Amino acid sequence: ETGVTQSPTHLIKTRGQQVTLRCSSQSGHNTVSWYQQALGQGPQFIFQYYREEENGRGNFPPRFSGLQFPNYSSELNVNALELDDSALYLCASRDKRGGYNEQFFGPGTRLTVL
Amino acid sequence: DQQVKQNSPSLSVQEGRISILNCDYTNSMFDYFLWYKKYPAEGPTFLISISSIKDKNEDGRFTVFLNKSAKHLSLHIVPSQPGDSAVYFCAASNTGNQFYFGTGTSLTVIP
């Protein structure tokens, strides 16, 4: 059973560009959440996907968007990158029937915006 | 608006002693709380949780206490071990979909 994986590990972009981050959920998990962790801060909830539909969203602008695929893997897309978007982006997966103690995080993608 | 706060950025404890990590929250509607542990270059891993109907939950060396009237929870680690050195995040939820995390406390257990 593989855990949650994310790609790429690191990424450098310039302001105004667009970026796509990827997450493969743990086998059997149908719900994926994305978090942004800025330096010195805790993770902040961006949104959650369940059965390919957005199922909850935090306080992030529409230029943050996502997708979930039939195999439950997910993408996070960020358009018009800003310097403040520099952060560690974490995804977490779980089975919606399970408790949050069964939510597993990936290692994250470190995004740097110059 | 930071709804979950961890006011101690760091904590150092001698091996074998008790580590106490604190967390305060502002939203009285939160009904589920978790603690996560994070090592460098890894994602957070679940440690222990508590629902608002309880005031204590224990799992081995780890105990979480919840004081709803004070909107405060704490994580006790007894005895502390060097492998416990990590960043600890508390998190809270009232919907089951969105979790609010604190800023973390970096624990160092000194051998």
Interface residues (C-beta under 8 A of the other chain):
Chain A: V4 Y35 G40 Q41 G42 P43 Q44 F45 Q48 N55 G56 G58 L90 A92 G99 Y100 N101 E102 Q103 F104 F105 G106 P107 G108
Chain B: V4 Q6 Y32 L34 Y36 A41 E42 G43 P44 T45 F46 S49 F89 A91 S93 T95 G96 N97 Q98 F99 Y100 F101 G102 T103 G104
